[in-house]
Amino acid sequence: MLKFVKALNKNWEEKRKVVIATIINTVGSTYRQTGAKSIFYEDGSYEGVLSGGCVEGDIYAHCQDVFQTGEPKHIFYNLEDDDPIFGFGVGCDGGMEIFLQIFDPITQSEEAKNLLDIYSFSLNSPTEYCVLTILESEDEAYFSPGELNLLNNDAVRIIQSKNNEKFLVTNIEGEFSHNNILTFYAEAEHFEKLIEVNCFVEIIKPISQLIILGAGHDAIPLADQAKNLNWYVKVVDHRPGYIEGNYFSNADQRFLYSNKNDLEKISFEGDVAVVVMSHHFEKDKMYLEHLFKHNINYLGILGSRKRTEKLLNALNFSEKRDDIHYPVGLDIGAEGPEEIALSILAEILKVKNGKTATSLLNKVGAIHT
C-alpha cells in the first residue's frame, strides 16, 4: 500500500492522469489475489503487476477507453482455458475480474483528491478501516461507479453521496469483509430515497512500520530489505555519522538519539515492529525502558540470550517477557548481516500474520485463505 500511495501522491503533484486497475474477484488459482492494484500510464508503462506481466498489455488496451471517457470499466479473464501458444501464457488455472477507474487530478480533481486522501489515511491510521468502491448504482446522481467512500466503523453504517448527503446502509447482501463484493441499499436520512448500490469492499490495514533502534552496519540490510517490502522504516541512533550520512538513505525517517526525550518524538502507533540492535548495553537498556510503555505488535532484540536476559533483569521486567523475541529472527541458519536481516523480517511477518513459519510443502489446503 505504501508504494501505491506514494505513486498516487506523485501523480497528484505532477497532475498526471492514470488508470487504477484493481482485482475485485478471482476464481481458482491466480498470480495475484483480490485487492491487488496496478497503476497504468498513458504511455503504456505501469507500476505493480496483476498477472506477473502476462495480461498487462491487454489491460492497457482496455485502459485506453477509460483514459478517453473517464468512465470506469470491468474486464474479465478466464485463464483456465488459456491457449498455451496463442493465449496469455499466464500458467494459472483460474479467472479474475478487474475494475478500471480513472485518477484525474485535472478534470476530476475533487474525486482524485478524495481517492488519494482515503488511501493515504493508511499512513497515519492506528487501526484498519473500511473503503467502499462503487461498482454499480441505481442512481448515479448520488453514487457513481468508481467513487470511493470511507465507511465509519460504528454499528450504524453511514456513507456520503457525491452531493455530500448522508445515507444509511441497509438491507446488506454479503459481508463487510476484506476484498468482498456486496450489495446494499442506501437510505437517505432526511428525505425519502432508497438506492441499490453494488460495491467492492477493502479493509485497509495500517502500513507496516519497522523501527530500528541502533544504526550499525548490520542494520543497513534490515532497513533496505524492509523497504523492498514497502514498509515505512524509521532508524534511530545516537551517532550523528550514521543518521546524517548516506547509510540509511532509503529510510523514511531518521532520528538522532541524544537523550530520553528524543524518543518522545517517535510514534509507536499502528502496525509497528521494533528491533533493538545498538550493540550498546546502556543504550539498549534506555530504548527498552521507553518501549515497555507502549503496546508494540512485535519487539525483537538482537544479541545472545544471556545478554538479553541481563538487560531485562536490569530493568526488573518480567511482564510479557515471553512476547519479546530474543534472540531475534527465525532459525534458518542465517549467517552475516543480509541473511540475519532476512530471518528477522521473516519472523516479523510470521507474528504479524499469525502463521507457523513451516514449509508450504507440509501445508494442507489452499496457500491463501
CORURKA-V638716 format. One record per residue. N is the residue number from 0. PHI is phi in whole degrees, 0 to 359 (none if undefined). NEAR is the number of other ideal C-beta (glycine too) atoms within 10 Angstrom. D_FIRST is the distance of its C-alpha to the first C-alpha in Angstrom with 1 decimal. Layout:
BEGIN
((N & PHI & NEAR & D_FIRST) (N & PHI & NEAR & D_FIRST))
END
This chain:
BEGIN
((0 & none & 19 & 0.0) (1 & 298 & 18 & 3.8) (2 & 297 & 15 & 5.5) (3 & 296 & 19 & 5.0) (4 & 296 & 17 & 6.1) (5 & 295 & 15 & 8.6) (6 & 295 & 18 & 9.9) (7 & 299 & 22 & 10.5) (8 & 297 & 14 & 12.1) (9 & 296 & 12 & 14.2) (10 & 293 & 20 & 15.4) (11 & 295 & 19 & 16.3) (12 & 295 & 9 & 18.3) (13 & 269 & 8 & 19.9) (14 & 54 & 11 & 20.6) (15 & 255 & 15 & 19.5) (16 & 278 & 18 & 19.4) (17 & 222 & 25 & 16.9) (18 & 244 & 26 & 16.3) (19 & 264 & 24 & 13.1) (20 & 250 & 26 & 13.8) (21 & 233 & 19 & 12.5) (22 & 285 & 23 & 14.4) (23 & 252 & 22 & 15.9) (24 & 198 & 16 & 18.6) (25 & 224 & 23 & 19.9) (26 & 228 & 14 & 23.3) (27 & 72 & 12 & 24.3) (28 & 271 & 16 & 22.7) (29 & 226 & 22 & 19.8) (30 & 296 & 20 & 17.8) (31 & 241 & 17 & 14.4) (32 & 265 & 12 & 14.1) (33 & 304 & 19 & 13.8) (34 & 100 & 18 & 10.5) (35 & 297 & 21 & 9.5) (36 & 229 & 21 & 9.0) (37 & 227 & 25 & 10.9) (38 & 244 & 20 & 12.2) (39 & 253 & 24 & 16.0) (40 & 257 & 16 & 18.3) (41 & 294 & 13 & 22.0) (42 & 274 & 7 & 23.3) (43 & 97 & 12 & 21.8) (44 & 282 & 10 & 19.2) (45 & 206 & 20 & 15.6) (46 & 240 & 17 & 12.2) (47 & 88 & 16 & 10.7) (48 & 241 & 15 & 13.4) (49 & 250 & 22 & 14.3) (50 & 218 & 24 & 17.6) (51 & 78 & 15 & 18.0) (52 & 90 & 13 & 19.2) (53 & 276 & 19 & 22.1) (54 & 251 & 22 & 21.8) (55 & 299 & 21 & 19.6) (56 & 298 & 11 & 23.0) (57 & 288 & 13 & 24.0) (58 & 299 & 20 & 20.8) (59 & 300 & 20 & 21.4) (60 & 299 & 11 & 24.9) (61 & 289 & 16 & 23.8) (62 & 298 & 25 & 21.5) (63 & 301 & 13 & 24.8) (64 & 297 & 15 & 26.0) (65 & 290 & 23 & 22.9) (66 & 300 & 17 & 23.3) (67 & 284 & 9 & 27.0) (68 & 261 & 10 & 27.1) (69 & 78 & 16 & 23.8) (70 & 266 & 13 & 24.0) (71 & 292 & 21 & 21.4) (72 & 210 & 18 & 22.4) (73 & 259 & 14 & 22.1) (74 & 228 & 17 & 22.7) (75 & 232 & 10 & 23.8) (76 & 231 & 23 & 24.2) (77 & 258 & 11 & 26.7) (78 & 269 & 24 & 26.3) (79 & 292 & 12 & 29.0) (80 & 256 & 8 & 31.7) (81 & 296 & 18 & 30.2) (82 & 290 & 8 & 33.2) (83 & 294 & 7 & 33.0) (84 & 257 & 5 & 34.7) (85 & 257 & 7 & 33.9) (86 & 275 & 13 & 30.6) (87 & 280 & 18 & 27.0) (88 & 71 & 15 & 27.5) (89 & 289 & 19 & 24.4) (90 & 81 & 14 & 26.2) (91 & 255 & 20 & 24.6) (92 & 247 & 13 & 26.7) (93 & 220 & 15 & 24.7) (94 & 215 & 18 & 23.5) (95 & 211 & 26 & 20.5) (96 & 249 & 18 & 20.2) (97 & 240 & 23 & 17.8) (98 & 253 & 21 & 17.4) (99 & 254 & 22 & 17.5) (100 & 221 & 24 & 17.2) (101 & 279 & 23 & 18.1) (102 & 234 & 22 & 16.3) (103 & 235 & 19 & 19.5) (104 & 292 & 19 & 19.9) (105 & 261 & 9 & 23.6) (106 & 273 & 10 & 25.2) (107 & 230 & 16 & 22.7) (108 & 296 & 12 & 21.5) (109 & 295 & 8 & 21.5) (110 & 294 & 20 & 19.4) (111 & 295 & 21 & 16.9) (112 & 294 & 12 & 16.8) (113 & 298 & 17 & 16.4) (114 & 297 & 22 & 13.3) (115 & 299 & 18 & 11.8) (116 & 297 & 12 & 13.1) (117 & 295 & 18 & 11.8) (118 & 284 & 21 & 8.1) (119 & 292 & 17 & 8.9) (120 & 301 & 15 & 10.7) (121 & 294 & 21 & 8.0) (122 & 288 & 17 & 9.0) (123 & 242 & 11 & 12.6) (124 & 291 & 16 & 12.9) (125 & 283 & 11 & 15.0) (126 & 226 & 10 & 14.6) (127 & 290 & 15 & 12.7) (128 & 215 & 18 & 13.4) (129 & 252 & 17 & 14.3) (130 & 240 & 19 & 13.5) (131 & 250 & 23 & 16.2) (132 & 255 & 22 & 16.2) (133 & 291 & 23 & 19.9) (134 & 262 & 20 & 21.1) (135 & 215 & 15 & 24.8) (136 & 215 & 20 & 27.0) (137 & 290 & 13 & 30.8) (138 & 221 & 14 & 31.1) (139 & 284 & 13 & 28.8) (140 & 291 & 10 & 30.5) (141 & 252 & 21 & 28.5) (142 & 226 & 25 & 25.3) (143 & 255 & 16 & 24.3) (144 & 305 & 19 & 22.2) (145 & 98 & 21 & 18.7) (146 & 285 & 22 & 18.8) (147 & 247 & 20 & 16.2) (148 & 228 & 23 & 17.5) (149 & 271 & 16 & 16.3) (150 & 271 & 20 & 18.5) (151 & 291 & 14 & 20.3) (152 & 267 & 10 & 20.5) (153 & 286 & 7 & 24.3) (154 & 297 & 5 & 26.7) (155 & 269 & 7 & 27.7) (156 & 270 & 18 & 24.8) (157 & 237 & 14 & 25.0) (158 & 237 & 22 & 23.2) (159 & 245 & 18 & 24.2) (160 & 281 & 20 & 25.6) (161 & 295 & 17 & 25.3) (162 & 266 & 8 & 28.7) (163 & 65 & 6 & 27.2) (164 & 264 & 15 & 29.3) (165 & 272 & 12 & 28.3) (166 & 234 & 23 & 28.5) (167 & 271 & 15 & 28.8) (168 & 276 & 21 & 27.0) (169 & 226 & 11 & 29.8) (170 & 48 & 11 & 31.1) (171 & 282 & 12 & 27.8) (172 & 251 & 11 & 27.9) (173 & 121 & 13 & 25.2) (174 & 236 & 9 & 22.8) (175 & 279 & 16 & 20.0) (176 & 243 & 10 & 18.0) (177 & 300 & 14 & 14.5) (178 & 55 & 17 & 14.2) (179 & 237 & 17 & 17.8) (180 & 258 & 17 & 20.1) (181 & 218 & 18 & 22.7) (182 & 239 & 14 & 25.6) (183 & 211 & 22 & 27.0) (184 & 251 & 17 & 29.4) (185 & 262 & 29 & 28.7) (186 & 253 & 14 & 31.9) (187 & 295 & 15 & 32.8) (188 & 281 & 10 & 33.9) (189 & 246 & 7 & 36.7) (190 & 208 & 6 & 38.0) (191 & 284 & 6 & 38.7) (192 & 203 & 15 & 35.7) (193 & 226 & 14 & 33.9) (194 & 240 & 18 & 31.2) (195 & 278 & 15 & 29.8) (196 & 228 & 23 & 26.1) (197 & 248 & 17 & 23.9) (198 & 216 & 28 & 20.2) (199 & 254 & 22 & 17.0) (200 & 258 & 20 & 15.5) (201 & 236 & 25 & 12.0) (202 & 264 & 15 & 11.9) (203 & 273 & 18 & 8.7) (204 & 269 & 16 & 8.9) (205 & 304 & 21 & 8.9) (206 & 295 & 21 & 6.7) (207 & 299 & 22 & 9.2) (208 & 239 & 23 & 11.8) (209 & 239 & 26 & 14.8) (210 & 249 & 23 & 18.0) (211 & 256 & 27 & 20.7) (212 & 259 & 28 & 24.2) (213 & 123 & 24 & 26.4) (214 & 249 & 27 & 25.8) (215 & 287 & 18 & 28.3) (216 & 297 & 9 & 28.1) (217 & 285 & 16 & 26.7) (218 & 276 & 26 & 23.6) (219 & 297 & 21 & 22.7) (220 & 295 & 18 & 21.5) (221 & 295 & 26 & 19.6) (222 & 294 & 25 & 17.6) (223 & 295 & 16 & 17.2) (224 & 292 & 18 & 16.1) (225 & 295 & 25 & 13.5) (226 & 293 & 18 & 12.1) (227 & 296 & 10 & 12.3) (228 & 271 & 14 & 10.0) (229 & 64 & 14 & 7.4) (230 & 270 & 20 & 8.8) (231 & 270 & 22 & 10.3) (232 & 248 & 23 & 13.9) (233 & 240 & 22 & 17.1) (234 & 238 & 24 & 20.5) (235 & 234 & 27 & 23.9) (236 & 201 & 25 & 27.4) (237 & 269 & 19 & 30.9) (238 & 256 & 16 & 31.8) (239 & 303 & 10 & 31.2) (240 & 301 & 9 & 31.4) (241 & 282 & 20 & 28.3) (242 & 280 & 18 & 26.2) (243 & 269 & 12 & 27.6) (244 & 278 & 12 & 27.9) (245 & 261 & 6 & 25.6) (246 & 298 & 19 & 25.0) (247 & 239 & 23 & 21.5) (248 & 294 & 10 & 20.5) (249 & 278 & 15 & 17.0) (250 & 293 & 23 & 16.5) (251 & 283 & 19 & 14.7) (252 & 216 & 15 & 17.8) (253 & 231 & 20 & 21.3) (254 & 235 & 19 & 23.9) (255 & 270 & 14 & 27.6) (256 & 259 & 22 & 29.3) (257 & 245 & 9 & 32.9) (258 & 207 & 9 & 33.6) (259 & 300 & 11 & 32.3) (260 & 294 & 8 & 31.4) (261 & 296 & 14 & 28.7) (262 & 290 & 18 & 26.6) (263 & 291 & 9 & 26.7) (264 & 282 & 10 & 24.5) (265 & 260 & 17 & 21.6) (266 & 275 & 14 & 19.4) (267 & 248 & 17 & 19.0) (268 & 274 & 14 & 17.4) (269 & 95 & 19 & 14.3) (270 & 275 & 20 & 13.0) (271 & 246 & 22 & 15.1) (272 & 243 & 24 & 16.9) (273 & 235 & 24 & 19.9) (274 & 238 & 26 & 22.2) (275 & 265 & 26 & 25.6) (276 & 205 & 23 & 27.2) (277 & 276 & 24 & 29.5) (278 & 62 & 14 & 32.5) (279 & 234 & 15 & 34.5) (280 & 303 & 13 & 36.0) (281 & 292 & 10 & 36.5) (282 & 293 & 18 & 33.2) (283 & 300 & 22 & 31.4) (284 & 298 & 16 & 33.8) (285 & 291 & 19 & 32.8) (286 & 301 & 24 & 29.1) (287 & 295 & 21 & 29.6) (288 & 302 & 15 & 31.9) (289 & 283 & 15 & 29.1) (290 & 296 & 18 & 26.5) (291 & 293 & 16 & 28.8) (292 & 278 & 9 & 28.6) (293 & 247 & 13 & 24.9) (294 & 264 & 9 & 23.5) (295 & 257 & 16 & 20.9) (296 & 297 & 17 & 19.0) (297 & 215 & 22 & 20.1) (298 & 228 & 22 & 22.8) (299 & 242 & 20 & 24.2) (300 & 233 & 24 & 27.3) (301 & 281 & 26 & 28.4) (302 & 131 & 18 & 32.1) (303 & 291 & 11 & 34.8) (304 & 299 & 10 & 35.4) (305 & 297 & 9 & 38.6) (306 & 295 & 16 & 37.1) (307 & 293 & 22 & 34.4) (308 & 300 & 12 & 37.0) (309 & 295 & 14 & 39.0) (310 & 298 & 22 & 36.2) (311 & 293 & 18 & 35.6) (312 & 293 & 10 & 39.4) (313 & 294 & 14 & 39.8) (314 & 266 & 13 & 37.5) (315 & 54 & 6 & 39.3) (316 & 256 & 14 & 36.0) (317 & 236 & 9 & 36.3) (318 & 294 & 7 & 34.0) (319 & 57 & 10 & 31.0) (320 & 299 & 11 & 32.0) (321 & 292 & 7 & 31.1) (322 & 274 & 11 & 27.5) (323 & 271 & 20 & 27.4) (324 & 263 & 21 & 26.5) (325 & 209 & 19 & 29.3) (326 & 301 & 17 & 30.0) (327 & 291 & 22 & 26.2) (328 & 106 & 21 & 24.7) (329 & 273 & 17 & 25.5) (330 & 279 & 9 & 29.0) (331 & 240 & 13 & 28.3) (332 & 72 & 7 & 31.1) (333 & 293 & 16 & 28.9) (334 & 227 & 9 & 30.9) (335 & 85 & 10 & 30.0) (336 & 302 & 15 & 27.0) (337 & 294 & 14 & 24.6) (338 & 290 & 14 & 25.4) (339 & 296 & 20 & 25.4) (340 & 300 & 22 & 21.9) (341 & 298 & 18 & 20.9) (342 & 293 & 18 & 22.9) (343 & 293 & 28 & 21.3) (344 & 295 & 22 & 17.7) (345 & 296 & 14 & 18.9) (346 & 291 & 21 & 20.6) (347 & 300 & 25 & 17.7) (348 & 297 & 16 & 15.8) (349 & 303 & 16 & 19.0) (350 & 291 & 16 & 19.4) (351 & 301 & 14 & 15.9) (352 & 263 & 8 & 16.2) (353 & 63 & 6 & 19.9) (354 & 255 & 10 & 21.1) (355 & 264 & 8 & 24.4) (356 & 66 & 13 & 23.5) (357 & 273 & 9 & 26.4) (358 & 295 & 7 & 26.7) (359 & 297 & 6 & 25.3) (360 & 302 & 5 & 28.9) (361 & 264 & 7 & 30.1) (362 & 277 & 11 & 27.6) (363 & 261 & 4 & 29.3) (364 & 97 & 5 & 27.5) (365 & 290 & 7 & 24.1) (366 & 292 & 8 & 21.5) (367 & 256 & 8 & 18.7) (368 & 241 & 4 & 19.9))
END
